[in-house]
Amino acid sequence: MDDLDAKHVETLGATPFARFLASAFDRRVHGTLVLQEPTGEKHALYLEDGAPAKTYLAPQRAPLDELSTAEGGAGVEARVVWLADLSPATRFFCFEGKDYLSQLASRERAREHALALLWRVVRDQRQLADVHATLSELGERHFFLDHTTPLEAFRFGAEDNAAVHALKHGNHQLESVLSAEVLPQERMERLLYLFSLTGWLVSIAPEALFPAPVTSIPPEPGERSATRLAPESHVRELRGGNASRANPPLPPNAFASDAVTRAETLLSQGNLAGARREAALGLEAEPERADLLALHSWLLAQKPGENLQPLWTRLDLLVRRAPDNVRAHFYRGLLLKKMGKHASALQEFREVVERDPHHIDAAREVFLYEKNRDHWLRATNGSGSGTFEKSSSGGILKRWLGRRG
């Protein structure tokens, strides 16, 4: 093996072993990881497609038990778990593209077992400094488990599965999750650390979850300030100030409902600036109203150069918080379509039509997807996998038209 002294190396204190494994899996690394302890002993781990496939432990350091005698996948797993608890002062370097363990047989289908092995490392490692440091970064942030997480690949036990099920629903904060006692605290911390390492734990700052209250609205580009509604007067009316006896102020929920109608009307007329203004005024009255937040997110997505990912995160949280809200599903579908995620968009539009058979806009989207199914298949994955399989009910737009009478 190459001498680590001649390479740019890292230490397990700076990059803990579990964190390296998660990164290697994500980058599908091929190569040999060489680890050198402070005493000079060297160990090696060969990665195949980002997964541990072969291991070598220095004979003078390897424990004289099943680690040195076990063969096959069980032997690889046991030795990888042992490597995770090497001293933080251990230095390492990954020689990508090189197999220094060519004399050993690789584990079959190593990648299929990689996430389960990563969980075993995180679950059994004795060193918890990086676990605590990672979770401290969550602070007051809200988080949830991404719905695309391949949970089966981790091979959780029944008790862990119950905790994972809880994480999948709604959004959470660290203190409430740890105090819920779904799992012993340390076990739950390890589970959150695992999902954080793999990128499937999505966190978002509280201020990004809902827009800040609107007290003034700057004019849109090209909009004459003289034609703008005066938000201050709306705020005063909502709070009961300067309200005429003939026209008493609307309660906040009624004002917000009207704001949805006004904003969607302006949107249908192509007046995006006016629609955004009305939605923002409605949120001043009812800041956590799900349908307004969904509409507002979609309107923001129409701005040129707008970063769509935070808006998608907000809409995803909204759907989790208000799963029966039709507008949240519909506008998430539109945003997914804008992001080019057509299969997921179609799923959202179908969900809307199932909940509201008279939602013509969602029905039209489904009809267009069904009509152009082959085109979208070629545009997304080039296969006939059935991602856009037609509804077995015989066409949603036809069903919608049939029910109107």
C-alpha angles and dihedrals in degrees: 000000000000116000111259089214088073095053139072100256138186132209130233087238091063096036111023117216096249091051091052092050092051091050092047091051091050093048093041091230121200112198149072123290110208118197123193120194121215088256090059101253114139129213129181139207122192115211121205116191088342095308131107106255106159136018139194124192123192105255093226091056105034112102113250097241138078091321092072096040107033116105137200125014095336090055093049092050095048092050093046090053089050091052090055091070098052115128116285086237090065111119123217143179131186114223099204117210094017129107110201090170096058091133090065126076116247122238111258117249090359095171092058088062099039100095093045088051091048089054090050090052092049092044097049105032114114097209111085104169094106091044091057093041092052095048092046087063089063090065108152094344120128116235141181138180114262110247091228093063109129094227096172090062091065092057095215121190122245094266093049091046090059090056092046090051089055091050092052094062122070127338124291146195126223098246094051093046094051093045093050090077094215084141132007106282097249092049091051090048090054091049093051090046090054093053091044091054092050094047095240094112104085115201129187133184116251092241090056094051093070128017118256115260111277116237099156133012120211116223117264116245109284094013118128110233091217091067095050123110112246106244092193091063091050090051091050091050091050090052093046098253121142092354117160119233091230093055109033115197118266117248111255096256092051092047090050091050090052089048090057091052094045093047094048091048091053090046091054088052091052094249098135095165092054092044092052090049093052093046091050091050090050090053089053087061097042111013098183100044105136100211092049092047090050093049092045091051091052091048091052089051089063092066112105112257094008115159103243100191097076089047091052089050090052092049091047090053090048092054090049091049095043106023093168095054107113096197092054090055093044097050091043086055092051091049092049089051090051089051091053095249094131100164092054091044091053090051090054094048091050089050090054093051092048089054096040113022090187095059097118096183094056091042090053091052092052091047091052092049091049092047092050097035096131092049093053092046090056091044094052111033108345093234139102093239094140094247088142097035111167120252112267088223092076106256127334097225090054090050091049092051090048094054098049092079 
